[in-house]
Amino acid sequence: MISLWYRGKQLRSFFPLLAVLAIGGMLCADPSAAADEEVECNSIRLQMASEGYDMICSVDDVSDITYETLEANATDGSHFLVVTDARTNYGYIFESRGLRESLTKIFSELEVSNWTGGKGEQGLTTSEFDTDVKTVASACVGFHKYTSRDQWGGWRRHVIGFGCSRGGDRKQVYEALKKIDFPN
């Protein structure tokens, strides 16, 4: 199993073919932390054309933020995506941060190397990087965007995530991003 940490929770992952890479459910790293609730994927704001993908969706309300997460695993085991839509409730406002800083903070055990600019997709800021997932070298794309600008200068929504290809073909990740209907 791969060990990636996401907002204090551990992601379980494996490739269906290699039992290594496809993202599974989420476990609480801290038993006192609020648990994600697995939900039907059509009940969250992030939507993805599911043909060719196994998907798991969850919702987590933490203090003033609601996190909706979509995990999409290619059925052939070649690539995966993890996307989180963080929306503020009440008074919390997101400050703009760079993609690398945000990505490595939210997915705290994600180690990135060879960080370069990405091709952009669907109004997202993207960057490309490499990482090892369960000792399998993977070509990845990180992405995010802020939306719903607040009158005081911050943001009410932050969509962030990453996808990786075990075969080094980032084109698969960019194609998968085109299948997601991102909220505005």
DRENNUKE-112425 format. One line per field, with one value per atom (N, C-alpha, C, CB): residue number from 1; atom name; y, z, x. Coordinates in Angstrom, 2 decimals. Atoms other than C-alpha are relative to their C-alpha. Glycine has a CB too. Layout:
% residues N
seq <- [NUM  ...]
atom <- [CA  ...]
Y <- [Y  ...]
Z <- [Z  ...]
X <- [X  ...]
***
This chain:
% residues 184
seq <- [1  1  1  1  2  2  2  2  3  3  3  3  4  4  4  4  5  5  5  5  6  6  6  6  7  7  7  7  8  8  8  8  9  9  9  9  10  10  10  10  11  11  11  11  12  12  12  12  13  13  13  13  14  14  14  14  15  15  15  15  16  16  16  16  17  17  17  17  18  18  18  18  19  19  19  19  20  20  20  20  21  21  21  21  22  22  22  22  23  23  23  23  24  24  24  24  25  25  25  25  26  26  26  26  27  27  27  27  28  28  28  28  29  29  29  29  30  30  30  30  31  31  31  31  32  32  32  32  33  33  33  33  34  34  34  34  35  35  35  35  36  36  36  36  37  37  37  37  38  38  38  38  39  39  39  39  40  40  40  40  41  41  41  41  42  42  42  42  43  43  43  43  44  44  44  44  45  45  45  45  46  46  46  46  47  47  47  47  48  48  48  48  49  49  49  49  50  50  50  50  51  51  51  51  52  52  52  52  53  53  53  53  54  54  54  54  55  55  55  55  56  56  56  56  57  57  57  57  58  58  58  58  59  59  59  59  60  60  60  60  61  61  61  61  62  62  62  62  63  63  63  63  64  64  64  64  65  65  65  65  66  66  66  66  67  67  67  67  68  68  68  68  69  69  69  69  70  70  70  70  71  71  71  71  72  72  72  72  73  73  73  73  74  74  74  74  75  75  75  75  76  76  76  76  77  77  77  77  78  78  78  78  79  79  79  79  80  80  80  80  81  81  81  81  82  82  82  82  83  83  83  83  84  84  84  84  85  85  85  85  86  86  86  86  87  87  87  87  88  88  88  88  89  89  89  89  90  90  90  90  91  91  91  91  92  92  92  92  93  93  93  93  94  94  94  94  95  95  95  95  96  96  96  96  97  97  97  97  98  98  98  98  99  99  99  99  100  100  100  100  101  101  101  101  102  102  102  102  103  103  103  103  104  104  104  104  105  105  105  105  106  106  106  106  107  107  107  107  108  108  108  108  109  109  109  109  110  110  110  110  111  111  111  111  112  112  112  112  113  113  113  113  114  114  114  114  115  115  115  115  116  116  116  116  117  117  117  117  118  118  118  118  119  119  119  119  120  120  120  120  121  121  121  121  122  122  122  122  123  123  123  123  124  124  124  124  125  125  125  125  126  126  126  126  127  127  127  127  128  128  128  128  129  129  129  129  130  130  130  130  131  131  131  131  132  132  132  132  133  133  133  133  134  134  134  134  135  135  135  135  136  136  136  136  137  137  137  137  138  138  138  138  139  139  139  139  140  140  140  140  141  141  141  141  142  142  142  142  143  143  143  143  144  144  144  144  145  145  145  145  146  146  146  146  147  147  147  147  148  148  148  148  149  149  149  149  150  150  150  150  151  151  151  151  152  152  152  152  153  153  153  153  154  154  154  154  155  155  155  155  156  156  156  156  157  157  157  157  158  158  158  158  159  159  159  159  160  160  160  160  161  161  161  161  162  162  162  162  163  163  163  163  164  164  164  164  165  165  165  165  166  166  166  166  167  167  167  167  168  168  168  168  169  169  169  169  170  170  170  170  171  171  171  171  172  172  172  172  173  173  173  173  174  174  174  174  175  175  175  175  176  176  176  176  177  177  177  177  178  178  178  178  179  179  179  179  180  180  180  180  181  181  181  181  182  182  182  182  183  183  183  183  184  184  184  184]
atom <- [N  CA  C  CB  N  CA  C  CB  N  CA  C  CB  N  CA  C  CB  N  CA  C  CB  N  CA  C  CB  N  CA  C  CB  N  CA  C  CB  N  CA  C  CB  N  CA  C  CB  N  CA  C  CB  N  CA  C  CB  N  CA  C  CB  N  CA  C  CB  N  CA  C  CB  N  CA  C  CB  N  CA  C  CB  N  CA  C  CB  N  CA  C  CB  N  CA  C  CB  N  CA  C  CB  N  CA  C  CB  N  CA  C  CB  N  CA  C  CB  N  CA  C  CB  N  CA  C  CB  N  CA  C  CB  N  CA  C  CB  N  CA  C  CB  N  CA  C  CB  N  CA  C  CB  N  CA  C  CB  N  CA  C  CB  N  CA  C  CB  N  CA  C  CB  N  CA  C  CB  N  CA  C  CB  N  CA  C  CB  N  CA  C  CB  N  CA  C  CB  N  CA  C  CB  N  CA  C  CB  N  CA  C  CB  N  CA  C  CB  N  CA  C  CB  N  CA  C  CB  N  CA  C  CB  N  CA  C  CB  N  CA  C  CB  N  CA  C  CB  N  CA  C  CB  N  CA  C  CB  N  CA  C  CB  N  CA  C  CB  N  CA  C  CB  N  CA  C  CB  N  CA  C  CB  N  CA  C  CB  N  CA  C  CB  N  CA  C  CB  N  CA  C  CB  N  CA  C  CB  N  CA  C  CB  N  CA  C  CB  N  CA  C  CB  N  CA  C  CB  N  CA  C  CB  N  CA  C  CB  N  CA  C  CB  N  CA  C  CB  N  CA  C  CB  N  CA  C  CB  N  CA  C  CB  N  CA  C  CB  N  CA  C  CB  N  CA  C  CB  N  CA  C  CB  N  CA  C  CB  N  CA  C  CB  N  CA  C  CB  N  CA  C  CB  N  CA  C  CB  N  CA  C  CB  N  CA  C  CB  N  CA  C  CB  N  CA  C  CB  N  CA  C  CB  N  CA  C  CB  N  CA  C  CB  N  CA  C  CB  N  CA  C  CB  N  CA  C  CB  N  CA  C  CB  N  CA  C  CB  N  CA  C  CB  N  CA  C  CB  N  CA  C  CB  N  CA  C  CB  N  CA  C  CB  N  CA  C  CB  N  CA  C  CB  N  CA  C  CB  N  CA  C  CB  N  CA  C  CB  N  CA  C  CB  N  CA  C  CB  N  CA  C  CB  N  CA  C  CB  N  CA  C  CB  N  CA  C  CB  N  CA  C  CB  N  CA  C  CB  N  CA  C  CB  N  CA  C  CB  N  CA  C  CB  N  CA  C  CB  N  CA  C  CB  N  CA  C  CB  N  CA  C  CB  N  CA  C  CB  N  CA  C  CB  N  CA  C  CB  N  CA  C  CB  N  CA  C  CB  N  CA  C  CB  N  CA  C  CB  N  CA  C  CB  N  CA  C  CB  N  CA  C  CB  N  CA  C  CB  N  CA  C  CB  N  CA  C  CB  N  CA  C  CB  N  CA  C  CB  N  CA  C  CB  N  CA  C  CB  N  CA  C  CB  N  CA  C  CB  N  CA  C  CB  N  CA  C  CB  N  CA  C  CB  N  CA  C  CB  N  CA  C  CB  N  CA  C  CB  N  CA  C  CB  N  CA  C  CB  N  CA  C  CB  N  CA  C  CB  N  CA  C  CB  N  CA  C  CB  N  CA  C  CB  N  CA  C  CB  N  CA  C  CB  N  CA  C  CB  N  CA  C  CB  N  CA  C  CB  N  CA  C  CB  N  CA  C  CB  N  CA  C  CB  N  CA  C  CB  N  CA  C  CB  N  CA  C  CB  N  CA  C  CB  N  CA  C  CB  N  CA  C  CB  N  CA  C  CB  N  CA  C  CB  N  CA  C  CB  N  CA  C  CB  N  CA  C  CB  N  CA  C  CB  N  CA  C  CB  N  CA  C  CB  N  CA  C  CB  N  CA  C  CB  N  CA  C  CB  N  CA  C  CB  N  CA  C  CB  N  CA  C  CB  N  CA  C  CB  N  CA  C  CB  N  CA  C  CB  N  CA  C  CB  N  CA  C  CB]
Y <- [-1.18  0.00  1.25  0.00  -1.29  3.53  0.79  0.79  -0.82  5.98  1.47  -0.30  -1.43  9.47  0.59  0.31  -0.65  11.87  1.15  0.48  -1.01  14.13  0.61  -0.58  -0.70  16.74  -0.84  0.33  0.76  14.52  -1.40  0.73  1.34  11.36  -0.75  0.07  0.80  8.53  -0.55  -1.14  0.58  7.60  -1.39  0.89  1.33  3.90  -0.13  -1.11  0.08  3.14  -1.29  1.18  1.15  0.32  0.02  -1.31  0.17  -0.37  -1.25  -0.09  1.24  -2.83  -1.09  0.26  1.03  -4.62  -0.37  0.47  0.25  -4.28  0.04  0.99  -0.18  -3.85  1.09  -1.32  -1.06  -0.57  1.37  0.06  -1.43  2.71  0.55  0.41  -0.60  3.14  0.45  -0.99  -0.55  5.35  -0.70  1.53  0.64  3.56  0.99  -1.21  -0.87  4.94  0.81  -0.83  -0.85  7.32  -0.47  1.49  0.38  6.46  1.19  -1.17  -1.07  8.81  -0.37  0.22  0.22  9.14  0.23  0.92  -0.33  10.57  -0.39  1.52  0.46  8.76  1.11  -1.07  -1.09  12.03  0.94  0.79  -0.87  13.69  -0.43  -0.04  0.31  13.91  -0.93  1.29  0.98  10.99  0.46  -1.36  -0.24  11.38  -0.94  -0.20  0.83  10.10  -0.32  0.71  0.40  8.08  0.25  -1.49  -0.36  9.30  -0.42  1.53  0.23  8.67  1.16  -0.13  -1.05  10.57  1.03  -0.62  -0.99  12.24  0.99  -0.70  -0.91  13.96  1.12  -0.78  -1.07  16.15  0.92  -0.59  -0.99  19.20  -0.37  1.35  0.48  17.65  -1.16  -0.45  1.07  15.49  -0.44  0.44  0.54  13.21  -1.05  -0.58  1.07  11.10  -1.29  0.28  1.16  7.70  -1.15  -0.50  1.11  5.52  -0.21  0.26  0.33  3.79  0.30  0.74  -0.35  4.83  -0.61  1.52  0.35  3.44  1.22  -1.31  -1.23  6.33  -0.21  1.09  -0.05  6.90  1.48  -0.75  -1.39  10.13  0.08  0.63  -0.17  11.50  1.48  -0.54  -1.35  14.56  0.04  0.40  -0.18  15.87  1.45  -0.39  -1.35  18.89  0.18  0.24  -0.29  20.29  1.47  -0.39  -1.37  23.42  0.85  0.58  -0.92  26.14  -0.39  1.37  0.42  24.12  -1.33  -0.10  1.26  21.43  -0.49  0.16  0.61  19.10  -1.08  -0.60  1.05  17.08  -0.56  0.52  0.62  14.59  -1.05  -0.63  0.96  12.60  -0.73  0.68  0.83  9.74  -0.83  -0.91  0.71  8.35  -0.85  0.98  0.94  5.26  -0.61  -1.11  0.62  4.15  -1.51  0.32  1.43  0.64  -0.86  -0.39  0.77  -0.46  0.17  0.42  -0.18  0.68  0.91  -1.30  -0.80  3.10  1.35  0.22  -1.32  6.33  0.22  1.10  -0.36  7.98  1.51  -0.74  -1.41  11.38  0.07  0.77  -0.33  12.77  1.49  -0.39  -1.40  16.05  0.36  0.26  -0.48  18.01  1.39  0.01  -1.30  20.86  0.47  -0.09  -0.54  22.86  1.30  0.26  -1.18  25.36  0.52  -0.33  -0.60  27.78  0.12  1.37  -0.24  28.00  1.12  -1.32  -1.08  31.13  0.94  -0.56  -1.08  33.44  -0.36  0.61  0.37  31.45  0.40  -1.51  -0.39  32.75  -0.54  1.56  0.51  31.07  1.13  -1.08  -0.91  33.08  -0.72  0.48  0.61  32.48  -0.50  1.01  0.58  30.19  -0.66  -1.03  0.69  28.62  -1.46  0.10  1.38  25.20  -0.97  -0.38  0.95  23.40  0.06  0.29  -0.15  24.81  -0.59  1.49  0.52  24.00  -1.51  0.63  1.44  20.51  -0.79  -0.32  0.75  19.41  0.22  0.39  -0.18  20.87  -0.91  1.48  0.82  19.10  -1.48  0.37  1.39  15.84  -0.05  -0.50  -0.29  16.06  -0.98  0.05  0.93  12.94  -0.19  -1.34  0.04  13.56  0.66  0.72  -0.52  13.96  0.27  -0.99  -0.39  15.84  0.28  1.22  -0.34  16.12  0.42  -1.20  -0.45  17.66  0.84  -1.20  -0.87  20.30  0.97  0.79  -0.92  22.19  0.51  -0.70  -0.54  24.28  -0.99  1.29  0.91  22.47  0.65  -0.50  -0.44  22.84  0.74  -1.17  -0.63  24.25  -0.86  1.42  0.76  22.72  0.50  -1.54  -0.40  23.95  1.12  -1.18  -1.12  27.16  -0.32  0.51  0.42  25.28  0.45  -1.52  -0.15  26.18  -1.41  0.95  1.36  23.02  0.04  -0.83  0.23  21.81  -1.49  0.58  1.40  18.57  -0.34  -0.31  0.44  16.57  -1.51  0.47  1.45  13.10  -0.37  -0.43  0.53  10.98  -1.52  0.46  1.45  7.39  -0.38  -0.59  0.50  5.66  -1.49  0.29  1.40  2.41  -0.53  -0.90  0.28  2.38  -0.04  -1.30  -0.08  2.80  1.46  -0.59  -1.36  5.91  0.42  0.12  -0.47  7.97  1.44  -0.10  -1.35  11.03  0.61  -0.01  -0.57  13.37  1.42  -0.02  -1.36  16.56  0.48  0.08  -0.65  18.80  1.15  0.50  -1.05  21.30  0.64  -0.56  -0.67  23.87  1.26  0.33  -1.32  26.94  0.50  -0.05  -0.66  29.40  0.62  1.08  -0.63  30.58  0.66  -1.04  -0.70  32.62  1.03  -1.02  -1.05  35.68  0.75  0.98  -0.71  37.33  1.50  -0.49  -1.45  41.08  0.54  0.68  -0.46  41.34  -0.48  -0.47  0.33  39.85  -1.46  0.77  1.42  36.14  -0.80  -0.54  0.90  33.14  -0.90  -0.86  0.88  31.01  -1.46  0.47  1.37  27.91  -0.24  -0.28  0.41  26.06  -1.43  0.14  1.33  23.10  -0.37  -0.06  0.41  21.16  -1.51  0.50  1.44  17.75  -0.32  -0.66  0.47  15.67  -1.32  -0.13  1.29  12.73  -0.52  0.11  0.61  10.28  -1.14  -0.50  1.10  7.85  -0.88  0.52  0.91  4.78  -0.23  -1.33  0.22  4.54  1.24  -0.53  -1.23  8.10  0.84  -0.33  -0.70  9.31  1.02  -0.99  -1.05  12.58  0.34  1.25  -0.25  12.86  -0.68  -0.51  0.70  10.31  0.84  -1.36  -0.83  12.64  1.23  0.44  -1.16  15.68  -0.38  0.64  0.47  13.67  -0.27  -1.29  0.25  12.60  1.31  -0.82  -1.31  16.24  0.58  0.98  -0.48  17.02  -0.62  -0.28  0.69  14.58  0.51  -1.47  -0.52  16.50  1.31  0.19  -1.25  19.17  0.72  -0.25  -0.72  21.57  1.07  0.62  -1.05  23.88  1.38  -0.18  -1.38  27.62  0.73  0.75]
Z <- [0.00  0.00  0.00  1.21  0.00  -0.73  1.21  -1.31  -1.14  2.10  -0.39  1.24  0.25  1.14  1.06  -1.44  -1.02  3.70  -0.64  1.19  0.55  2.82  1.13  -1.08  -1.09  5.35  1.28  -0.40  -1.24  8.20  -0.11  1.10  0.19  6.71  -0.97  -0.51  0.86  5.05  -1.16  0.79  1.18  1.47  -0.21  -1.25  0.33  0.64  -1.51  0.68  1.45  -2.93  -0.49  -0.55  0.66  -5.30  -1.47  0.67  1.40  -9.05  -0.07  -0.95  0.16  -9.99  -0.64  -0.84  0.64  -12.32  0.82  -1.37  -0.76  -10.13  1.50  -0.38  -1.41  -6.82  0.61  0.79  -0.48  -6.49  0.05  -0.86  0.12  -7.58  0.12  -1.24  0.03  -7.72  1.40  -0.56  -1.31  -4.88  0.55  -0.08  -0.67  -2.43  0.89  0.81  -0.93  0.46  0.85  0.89  -0.87  3.10  1.44  -0.15  -1.40  6.67  0.86  0.27  -0.93  9.59  0.64  1.09  -0.67  10.83  1.50  -0.58  -1.39  14.07  0.33  0.27  -0.29  15.59  0.46  1.02  -0.47  17.06  -1.13  1.08  1.13  13.63  -0.61  -1.07  0.65  11.75  -1.18  -0.47  1.06  9.35  -1.28  0.43  1.28  5.66  -0.11  -1.18  0.24  4.70  -1.48  0.46  1.39  1.49  -0.48  -0.19  0.56  -0.73  -1.46  0.16  1.43  -4.18  -0.74  -0.39  0.71  -6.67  -0.66  -1.05  0.61  -8.25  1.02  -0.70  -1.04  -4.91  0.34  1.25  -0.26  -4.94  -1.21  0.35  1.07  -7.05  -1.08  0.57  1.00  -8.77  -0.74  0.67  0.79  -11.60  -1.05  -0.66  1.00  -13.96  -0.82  0.66  0.85  -16.93  0.46  -1.53  -0.69  -15.32  -0.90  0.98  0.88  -18.39  0.03  -1.44  -0.08  -17.94  1.35  -1.05  -1.32  -14.29  1.10  0.17  -1.25  -10.89  0.89  0.67  -0.78  -8.61  1.42  -0.68  -1.40  -4.89  0.35  0.95  -0.38  -3.51  1.49  -0.81  -1.43  0.01  0.31  0.81  -0.50  1.97  1.42  -0.10  -1.34  5.09  0.41  0.08  -0.53  7.11  1.17  0.43  -1.04  9.17  0.34  -0.45  -0.47  11.16  -1.01  0.27  0.94  8.59  -1.46  0.21  1.37  5.48  -0.30  -0.25  0.48  3.53  -1.13  -0.48  1.02  1.50  -0.71  0.63  0.81  -1.35  -0.84  -0.90  0.66  -2.79  -0.99  1.04  1.06  -6.00  -0.27  -1.30  0.33  -6.48  -1.20  1.21  1.23  -10.03  -0.41  -1.14  0.35  -10.95  -1.36  1.08  1.31  -14.58  0.20  -0.98  -0.18  -14.84  -0.53  -0.70  0.48  -16.75  0.90  -1.42  -0.96  -13.82  -0.46  0.33  0.56  -15.94  0.69  -1.44  -0.61  -14.05  0.97  -1.08  -0.96  -11.32  0.21  1.34  -0.39  -10.15  1.39  -1.00  -1.28  -6.72  -0.07  1.25  0.10  -6.73  1.24  -1.29  -1.17  -3.72  -0.29  1.26  0.10  -3.79  1.43  -0.81  -1.37  -0.57  -0.08  0.64  -0.05  0.12  1.42  -0.52  -1.34  2.99  0.44  0.02  -0.64  5.34  1.00  0.71  -0.97  7.39  -0.34  1.40  0.15  7.84  -0.56  1.27  0.47  6.62  -1.45  0.17  1.37  3.47  -0.34  -0.18  0.46  1.50  -0.53  -1.08  0.59  0.70  -1.17  1.05  1.16  -2.67  0.39  -1.16  -0.20  -2.49  -1.30  1.19  1.18  -5.13  0.00  -0.07  0.15  -6.46  0.78  -1.46  -0.68  -5.12  1.51  -0.35  -1.45  -1.61  0.44  0.39  -0.35  -1.55  -0.12  -0.88  0.25  -3.01  1.06  -1.38  -0.98  -0.65  1.43  -0.11  -1.33  2.33  0.17  0.21  -0.10  1.59  -0.08  -1.11  0.14  0.45  0.59  -1.52  -0.71  3.07  -0.24  1.43  0.25  2.19  -1.48  0.62  1.42  -1.54  -0.24  -0.82  0.28  -2.50  -1.49  0.47  1.41  -5.74  -0.42  -0.26  0.59  -7.99  -1.45  0.09  1.39  -11.41  -0.25  -0.94  0.08  -10.85  -1.17  1.33  1.14  -14.08  -0.26  -1.26  0.37  -15.50  -0.81  -0.77  0.72  -16.90  -1.22  0.91  1.23  -19.97  0.25  -0.89  -0.29  -18.19  -0.56  -0.60  0.46  -18.62  0.76  0.22  -0.61  -17.95  1.02  0.65  -0.90  -16.30  1.25  0.41  -1.14  -13.89  -0.16  0.18  -0.01  -12.95  0.13  1.17  -0.06  -13.64  0.04  -1.20  0.01  -13.02  -0.12  1.27  0.17  -13.87  0.96  -1.47  -0.91  -11.50  -0.06  1.43  -0.11  -10.85  1.47  -0.64  -1.35  -7.77  -0.09  0.81  -0.08  -6.71  0.81  0.65  -0.68  -5.79  0.21  -0.81  -0.36  -3.97  -0.87  -0.19  0.75  -5.64  -1.51  0.45  1.44  -9.10  -0.41  -0.40  0.47  -10.86  -0.74  -0.92  0.58  -11.83  -0.49  1.02  0.56  -14.05  0.40  -1.57  -0.61  -12.39  -0.47  1.50  0.27  -12.94  1.23  -1.30  -1.09  -10.06  -0.57  1.12  0.54  -10.55  1.11  -1.08  -0.93  -8.73  -0.62  1.31  0.32  -9.04  1.19  -1.30  -1.01  -6.70  -0.70  0.79  0.58  -7.36  1.10  -0.75  -0.92  -5.74  0.82  0.93  -0.67  -4.93  1.00  -1.03  -1.06  -1.69  -0.14  1.39  0.12  -1.51  0.77  0.49  -0.81  1.04  -0.54  1.43  0.65  -1.29  0.04  0.61  -0.03  -0.45  -0.93  1.42  0.86  -2.02  0.87  -0.88  -0.70  -0.95  -0.42  -0.23  0.50  -2.97  -0.53  -1.10  0.49  -3.70  -0.49  1.11  0.59  -6.09  -0.24  -1.34  0.09  -5.90  -0.13  1.23  0.11  -6.83  -0.83  -0.60  0.84  -8.76  -0.62  0.81  0.65  -11.10  -0.42  -1.20  0.36  -11.92  -0.98  1.25  0.96  -14.71  0.33  -1.47  -0.32  -13.94  -1.18  0.47  1.19  -17.52  -0.49  -1.09  0.38  -17.65  -1.02  -0.53  1.01  -19.98  0.64  -0.86  -0.62  -18.53  -0.86  0.23  0.89  -21.56  0.55  -1.44  -0.60  -19.80  1.09  0.57  -1.10  -16.81  -0.58  0.94  0.61  -19.00  -0.65  -1.04  0.60  -20.89  1.08  -0.84  -1.11  -17.58  0.56  1.11  -0.49  -16.46  -0.87  0.05  0.90  -19.53  0.28  -1.43  -0.30  -18.23  1.28  0.12  -1.26  -14.99  -0.24  1.04  0.02  -14.68  1.32  -0.18  -1.18  -12.25  0.37  -0.22  -0.41  -10.19  -0.19  1.47  0.14  -10.73  1.31  -1.10]
X <- [0.83  0.00  0.88  -0.94  -0.69  1.13  -0.46  -0.27  0.38  1.13  0.10  0.90  0.08  0.01  -0.91  -0.53  0.82  -1.37  -0.73  0.85  0.87  -4.24  -0.80  -0.93  0.68  -5.46  0.01  -1.43  -0.09  -4.25  -0.58  -0.69  0.56  -5.78  0.89  -1.47  -0.85  -3.93  -0.80  0.65  0.62  -4.83  0.58  0.21  -0.47  -4.62  -0.03  -0.87  -0.04  -3.54  0.62  0.76  -0.58  -2.71  -0.40  -0.43  0.39  -2.66  -0.85  1.25  0.77  -5.40  0.85  -1.26  -0.80  -2.98  1.22  0.43  -1.22  0.10  -0.23  1.05  0.34  -1.72  0.87  0.18  -0.87  0.19  -0.65  1.20  0.22  -1.42  -1.41  0.51  1.33  -5.20  -0.40  -1.05  0.33  -6.38  -1.23  -0.24  1.12  -8.64  -0.71  0.46  0.73  -10.65  0.94  -0.91  -0.81  -9.45  -0.17  -0.40  0.02  -8.53  0.36  0.95  -0.38  -8.36  1.33  -1.09  -1.27  -4.81  -0.15  1.09  0.25  -6.13  -1.43  0.25  1.35  -9.13  -0.93  0.05  0.86  -10.38  -0.42  0.70  0.34  -10.49  -1.33  1.12  1.26  -13.76  0.26  -0.71  -0.18  -14.15  -0.68  -0.54  0.64  -14.84  -1.19  0.99  1.17  -18.25  -0.04  -1.31  0.09  -18.28  -1.42  0.42  1.31  -21.12  -0.05  -0.27  0.17  -22.54  0.66  -1.52  -0.74  -20.41  -0.92  0.90  0.90  -23.45  -0.54  -1.15  0.48  -24.14  0.99  -0.32  -0.97  -21.00  0.09  1.39  -0.07  -20.22  1.02  0.35  -0.95  -17.20  -0.66  1.37  0.58  -18.46  1.01  -1.33  -0.92  -16.54  -0.72  1.27  0.51  -17.52  0.67  0.27  -0.57  -17.08  0.40  -0.98  -0.37  -16.58  1.52  -0.48  -1.41  -13.23  0.64  0.74  -0.53  -12.88  -0.84  0.06  0.65  -13.70  0.15  0.62  -0.06  -14.59  -0.50  -0.80  0.41  -14.89  -0.12  1.03  0.21  -16.31  -0.28  -1.17  0.22  -16.42  -0.22  1.19  0.24  -17.50  0.49  -1.51  -0.53  -15.82  -0.23  1.51  0.20  -16.96  0.96  -1.49  -0.98  -14.10  -0.10  1.44  0.12  -14.78  -0.74  1.38  0.63  -15.47  0.17  0.54  -0.27  -14.57  -0.68  1.51  0.54  -16.41  0.89  -1.49  -0.85  -14.19  -0.81  1.30  0.57  -15.68  1.15  -1.19  -1.15  -13.20  -0.46  0.94  0.23  -13.29  1.31  -0.55  -1.16  -10.85  -0.39  0.44  0.31  -10.83  1.19  -0.38  -1.04  -8.83  -0.32  0.15  0.21  -8.45  -0.17  1.18  0.27  -9.89  1.14  -1.29  -1.15  -6.78  1.22  0.34  -1.09  -4.59  1.11  0.58  -1.08  -2.59  0.20  -0.25  -0.11  -3.35  -1.15  0.01  1.04  -5.40  -0.02  0.21  0.15  -6.67  -0.58  -0.89  0.62  -7.47  -0.29  0.93  0.41  -9.43  -0.81  -0.81  0.75  -10.67  -0.55  0.90  0.67  -13.16  -0.22  -1.36  0.12  -12.73  -0.81  1.42  0.88  -15.54  -0.06  -1.43  0.08  -15.64  -1.45  0.68  1.29  -18.56  0.24  -0.57  -0.10  -19.09  1.13  0.19  -0.96  -16.12  1.35  0.20  -1.33  -13.11  0.19  0.22  -0.32  -11.43  1.38  -0.06  -1.29  -8.63  0.86  -0.19  -0.96  -5.53  0.66  1.07  -0.66  -3.86  1.38  0.10  -1.33  -0.86  0.41  0.03  -0.49  1.32  -0.43  1.52  0.44  0.41  0.87  -0.01  -0.88  3.46  -0.19  1.47  0.19  3.03  -1.34  0.07  1.32  -0.69  -0.06  -1.06  0.06  -0.27  0.75  0.56  -0.80  2.49  -0.48  1.46  0.59  0.65  -1.21  -0.40  1.21  -2.63  0.34  -0.99  -0.44  -0.97  1.41  -0.04  -1.24  1.76  1.15  -0.28  -1.10  3.74  0.31  -0.31  -0.27  3.74  1.35  -1.13  -1.34  7.38  0.10  1.11  -0.06  7.88  1.43  -0.87  -1.30  10.91  -0.25  1.01  0.09  11.53  -1.25  0.01  1.19  8.81  0.17  -0.21  -0.02  8.04  -1.41  0.57  1.30  5.23  -0.81  0.17  0.89  2.23  -0.61  -1.09  0.65  0.05  -1.31  -0.24  1.29  -3.00  -1.12  -0.06  1.17  -6.43  -1.20  0.19  1.27  -9.96  0.12  -0.62  -0.17  -8.81  0.80  -1.33  -0.81  -6.54  1.45  -0.06  -1.44  -3.00  0.55  0.50  -0.55  -0.99  1.52  -0.48  -1.44  2.54  0.23  0.69  -0.36  4.25  1.12  0.42  -1.05  6.40  0.09  -0.28  -0.21  7.75  -0.06  1.35  -0.01  7.27  0.06  -1.25  0.05  7.65  -1.23  1.30  1.17  4.43  0.22  -1.33  -0.29  5.18  1.15  -1.27  -1.23  8.61  -0.20  0.59  0.23  7.02  0.14  -1.41  -0.17  8.28  -1.26  1.25  1.26  5.25  0.16  -1.15  0.04  4.79  -1.32  0.17  1.20  2.31  -0.27  0.12  0.43  0.36  -0.75  -0.90  0.72  -0.68  -0.81  0.98  0.85  -3.47  -0.82  -0.93  0.92  -5.57  -0.56  0.71  0.53  -7.73  -0.80  -0.89  0.81  -9.34  -1.20  0.83  1.19  -12.90  -0.80  -0.86  0.91  -15.65  0.76  -0.71  -0.78  -13.59  -0.87  0.60  0.69  -14.64  0.25  0.46  -0.15  -15.18  1.20  -1.26  -1.13  -12.35  1.34  -0.15  -1.26  -9.76  0.40  1.06  -0.34  -9.68  -0.90  -0.11  0.76  -11.38  -0.89  0.94  0.94  -14.36  0.12  -1.42  -0.11  -13.41  1.41  -1.05  -1.32  -10.16  -0.11  1.11  0.00  -10.13  1.45  -0.84  -1.41  -6.87  0.10  0.80  -0.21  -5.53  1.21  -1.22  -1.09  -3.09  -0.39  1.31  0.18  -2.98  1.35  -0.95  -1.27  -0.23  -0.20  0.73  -0.03  0.59  1.19  0.07  -1.10  2.65  0.93  -0.54  -0.81  3.88  0.72  -0.85  -0.69  5.19  -0.74  1.32  0.77  2.43  -0.95  -0.79  0.82  1.14  -1.22  0.83  1.13  -1.15  -1.26  0.31  1.14  -3.42  -0.65  0.43  0.51  -3.75  -0.70  1.16  0.65  -4.50  -1.33  0.94  1.25  -7.13  -1.05  0.24  0.93  -8.70  -0.53  0.68  0.45  -8.83  -1.11  1.19  1.04  -10.94  -1.36  0.38  1.24  -13.57  -0.66  0.25  0.54  -14.09  -0.73  1.12  0.75  -16.74  0.31  -1.57  -0.43  -15.08  -1.02  1.38  0.93  -17.31  0.64  -0.43  -0.49  -17.03  -0.12  -0.76]
***
